[in-house]
Amino acid sequence: MHLLHIELLRHCNKDYEASKQPLITRFERAESNNQKKSVNGDVLVKRTEDMFFHGFGLQWSPKQAEIFKALIDSSLPIFYGDEWDENANRVLKARGLSRLQQEILVVMARRNGKTMVVSGAAASIWLCVPGVTIAVFSVGKRQAGMFMTAAVEKIEMAFKKGTHIKSTGFNKIHASQEIYNFTHPEGGKQFLGCYPGSVKVRKWPPANEESKYFYSFFLILGFPHFWKKK
C-alpha cells in the first residue's frame, strides 16, 4: 500500500510541474509553424540559386542568368509547397515581382545557350528540391536526348565538384535516355523526364494561305505535396 502511494505522488508531482509551463495559444502555434515553413522555402530557393551559379563550376552569361532568374520566379510555388499561399506576398515583394507569372517565353538564336541554361536550371532544382518532378518536352527525340545528356552531365559535375552537394543518399531507381529517377537524401524521389514533343503553335495571322507553325519547348515542374487536394 505504501508503494502505491509513492507512485501516485510521483505521478501527481509530474502533472503539477507540467501545469506550471506556459501554455501556447493557437495563434502562437500558427505563427511558429508559418515561420518554420517559410524559412524552408527560402532555403530551398537560395540552395538552388547557389547550385546553379557556383555548384557546377560553370560561367554563365548575363542573359543566361536573367533566364534562370525568370525560371525560378515562375516556379516559386514548387519551393514553398502547401505554404505558398501564406508566403506569396512576402516572397514576391522580396524578389521585386508584382505578381506570379508561371509561363515564360524565351526567344534566342541558335547556339546562344538555351539548352545549357535550361538544363542547368533543371539539374539545380532536381538536386536541391526533395521530391520534385521535372518534365521537359523538346522538338524531337534527338533534342530530348541531348537535353537529358546536358542535364545529367551537370548533375555529375555537381557531385564531382562536391562543394554544394554530395552524391551520398542519391540512389538510382531508374536511368535511361528519357527518365532519370533517384531517391533524395532528404526524402522523396527525384524525377527528371525528357521527351520528344509534338505540340505546334500556329502563327496568327498567317502571312499567306499556308499555315505557319513553330515548335515549342516546355519545362514543367511539380512538387508532390503542392498538388495534393486540400
C-alpha positions as CSV (number, residue, x, y, z in Angstrom):
1,M,0.0,0.0,0.0
2,H,2.9,2.3,0.9
3,L,4.5,1.7,-2.5
4,L,1.2,2.6,-4.3
5,H,1.0,5.9,-2.5
6,I,4.6,6.7,-3.5
7,E,3.9,6.1,-7.2
8,L,0.7,8.1,-7.0
9,L,2.6,11.1,-5.5
10,R,5.3,10.9,-8.2
11,H,2.6,10.9,-10.9
12,C,0.8,13.9,-9.4
13,N,4.1,15.8,-9.0
14,K,4.8,15.4,-12.7
15,D,1.4,16.7,-13.6
16,Y,1.9,19.7,-11.3
17,E,5.3,20.5,-12.8
18,A,3.9,20.3,-16.3
19,S,0.9,22.5,-15.4
20,K,3.4,25.3,-14.5
21,Q,4.7,25.5,-18.1
22,P,3.3,28.5,-20.1
23,L,0.6,27.4,-22.5
24,I,1.0,28.1,-26.2
25,T,-2.0,29.7,-27.8
26,R,-3.3,28.6,-31.2
27,F,-2.1,31.9,-32.6
28,E,1.4,31.4,-31.3
29,R,1.5,27.9,-32.6
30,A,0.3,29.0,-36.1
31,E,2.9,31.8,-36.1
32,S,5.7,29.3,-35.2
33,N,4.6,26.9,-37.9
34,N,4.4,29.6,-40.6
35,Q,7.9,30.9,-39.7
36,K,9.4,27.4,-39.9
37,K,7.8,26.5,-43.3
38,S,8.6,29.9,-44.7
39,V,12.3,29.5,-43.9
40,N,12.3,26.1,-45.5
41,G,11.1,27.6,-48.8
42,D,13.6,30.4,-48.6
43,V,16.4,27.9,-48.0
44,L,15.4,25.8,-51.0
45,V,15.4,28.8,-53.3
46,K,18.8,30.0,-52.1
47,R,20.2,26.5,-52.3
48,T,19.0,26.1,-55.9
49,E,20.5,29.5,-56.9
50,D,23.8,28.8,-55.2
51,M,23.9,25.4,-57.0
52,F,23.3,27.0,-60.4
53,F,25.8,29.8,-60.1
54,H,28.5,28.0,-58.1
55,G,27.9,24.3,-57.8
56,F,28.8,23.2,-61.4
57,G,31.9,25.2,-61.9
58,L,30.4,27.0,-65.0
59,Q,30.4,30.6,-66.0
60,W,27.0,32.0,-67.1
61,S,26.4,35.0,-69.3
62,P,24.2,37.8,-68.1
63,K,21.5,36.7,-70.4
64,Q,21.6,33.1,-69.1
65,A,21.5,34.4,-65.5
66,E,18.4,36.5,-66.4
67,I,16.7,33.5,-67.9
68,F,17.5,31.4,-64.9
69,K,16.0,34.0,-62.6
70,A,12.9,34.1,-64.7
71,L,12.6,30.3,-64.4
72,I,13.0,30.4,-60.6
73,D,10.4,33.2,-60.3
74,S,7.9,31.3,-62.4
75,S,8.5,28.2,-60.3
76,L,8.3,29.7,-56.8
77,P,5.3,27.6,-55.6
78,I,7.4,24.5,-56.2
79,F,9.8,25.6,-53.5
80,Y,7.2,26.6,-50.9
81,G,4.7,23.8,-51.5
82,D,1.5,23.9,-49.4
83,E,2.6,27.1,-47.6
84,W,2.9,29.2,-50.8
85,D,-0.4,31.0,-50.3
86,E,0.7,32.2,-46.9
87,N,4.1,33.4,-48.0
88,A,3.3,34.6,-51.6
89,N,3.1,38.3,-50.9
90,R,6.3,38.4,-48.9
91,V,8.3,36.4,-51.4
92,L,7.0,38.2,-54.5
93,K,7.8,41.6,-52.9
94,A,11.3,40.4,-51.9
95,R,12.0,39.3,-55.5
96,G,10.7,42.5,-57.0
97,L,7.6,40.9,-58.6
98,S,4.1,42.4,-58.8
99,R,2.5,39.0,-59.4
100,L,3.3,35.4,-60.1
101,Q,3.7,34.5,-63.8
102,Q,4.1,30.8,-64.2
103,E,4.6,30.8,-68.0
104,I,7.7,32.4,-69.6
105,L,8.7,32.7,-73.2
106,V,12.4,32.9,-74.2
107,V,13.4,33.7,-77.8
108,M,17.0,33.2,-78.6
109,A,19.1,32.5,-81.7
110,R,20.7,29.1,-82.2
111,R,23.8,28.2,-80.2
112,N,23.2,31.0,-77.7
113,G,23.0,28.8,-74.7
114,K,19.3,27.8,-74.4
115,T,19.9,24.2,-73.7
116,M,22.8,25.0,-71.3
117,V,20.7,27.3,-69.1
118,V,17.5,25.3,-69.0
119,S,19.4,22.0,-68.4
120,G,21.3,23.9,-65.6
121,A,18.1,25.1,-64.1
122,A,16.6,21.6,-64.2
123,A,19.7,20.0,-62.7
124,S,19.8,22.6,-59.9
125,I,16.2,22.1,-59.0
126,W,16.5,18.3,-59.3
127,L,19.4,18.3,-56.9
128,C,18.1,20.8,-54.3
129,V,14.3,20.3,-54.0
130,P,13.4,16.9,-52.4
131,G,10.6,15.0,-54.2
132,V,10.5,17.2,-57.3
133,T,9.2,16.1,-60.7
134,I,10.5,17.7,-63.8
135,A,9.2,17.0,-67.3
136,V,10.9,18.5,-70.4
137,F,9.4,18.3,-73.9
138,S,11.7,19.1,-76.9
139,V,11.2,19.3,-80.6
140,G,12.1,15.7,-81.3
141,K,13.7,12.6,-79.9
142,R,17.3,13.7,-80.7
143,Q,16.8,17.1,-79.0
144,A,15.2,15.4,-76.0
145,G,18.2,13.0,-75.7
146,M,20.6,16.0,-76.0
147,F,18.8,17.8,-73.2
148,M,18.9,14.7,-70.9
149,T,22.6,14.3,-71.6
150,A,23.2,18.0,-70.8
151,A,21.2,17.8,-67.5
152,V,22.8,14.6,-66.3
153,E,26.3,16.0,-67.1
154,K,25.6,18.9,-64.8
155,I,24.3,16.7,-62.0
156,E,27.5,14.6,-62.3
157,M,29.6,17.8,-62.4
158,A,28.0,18.9,-59.1
159,F,28.7,15.6,-57.5
160,K,32.3,15.7,-58.7
161,K,32.9,19.3,-57.5
162,G,31.3,18.3,-54.2
163,T,31.2,21.8,-52.7
164,H,27.4,22.2,-52.7
165,I,26.1,18.7,-52.7
166,K,27.3,15.1,-52.2
167,S,26.2,12.0,-54.2
168,T,25.7,10.1,-50.9
169,G,22.0,9.3,-50.5
170,F,21.1,9.7,-54.2
171,N,20.2,6.1,-55.1
172,K,19.3,5.2,-58.6
173,I,15.8,3.9,-59.2
174,H,15.8,4.1,-63.0
175,A,18.0,5.8,-65.5
176,S,17.5,5.9,-69.3
177,Q,17.6,8.3,-72.2
178,E,14.2,9.6,-71.2
179,I,14.0,9.1,-67.4
180,Y,16.3,9.9,-64.5
181,N,14.8,8.8,-61.3
182,F,16.7,8.7,-58.0
183,T,15.9,8.9,-54.3
184,H,16.9,12.1,-52.5
185,P,19.0,12.0,-49.2
186,E,16.4,14.3,-47.5
187,G,13.5,12.1,-48.6
188,G,11.3,11.8,-51.6
189,K,12.1,10.7,-55.2
190,Q,13.6,12.9,-57.8
191,F,12.2,12.5,-61.3
192,L,13.5,14.1,-64.5
193,G,11.9,13.1,-67.8
194,C,12.9,14.4,-71.2
195,Y,10.5,13.6,-74.0
196,P,10.0,14.3,-77.7
197,G,7.1,16.7,-78.1
198,S,4.7,17.3,-81.0
199,V,3.0,20.5,-79.8
200,K,2.7,23.1,-82.5
201,V,1.6,26.7,-82.0
202,R,0.1,28.4,-85.1
203,K,1.4,31.8,-86.1
204,W,-1.6,34.2,-86.5
205,P,-2.4,35.9,-88.6
206,P,-0.8,33.8,-91.4
207,A,1.4,35.6,-93.9
208,N,-0.3,33.7,-96.7
209,E,-2.8,30.9,-97.3
210,E,-0.4,28.3,-95.9
211,S,-0.4,27.9,-92.1
212,K,2.8,28.8,-90.4
213,Y,4.0,26.9,-87.3
214,F,6.8,27.0,-84.9
215,Y,7.7,24.3,-82.4
216,S,7.5,25.0,-78.7
217,F,9.8,23.9,-75.9
218,F,8.3,23.2,-72.5
219,L,9.7,22.8,-69.0
220,I,7.1,21.5,-66.5
221,L,7.8,21.1,-62.8
222,G,5.8,19.6,-60.0
223,F,6.2,19.2,-56.3
224,P,4.1,16.2,-54.9
225,H,2.7,17.8,-51.7
226,F,1.9,21.1,-53.6
227,W,-0.6,19.2,-55.8
228,K,-2.4,17.4,-53.0
229,K,-6.1,18.2,-52.7
230,K,-6.9,20.2,-49.6
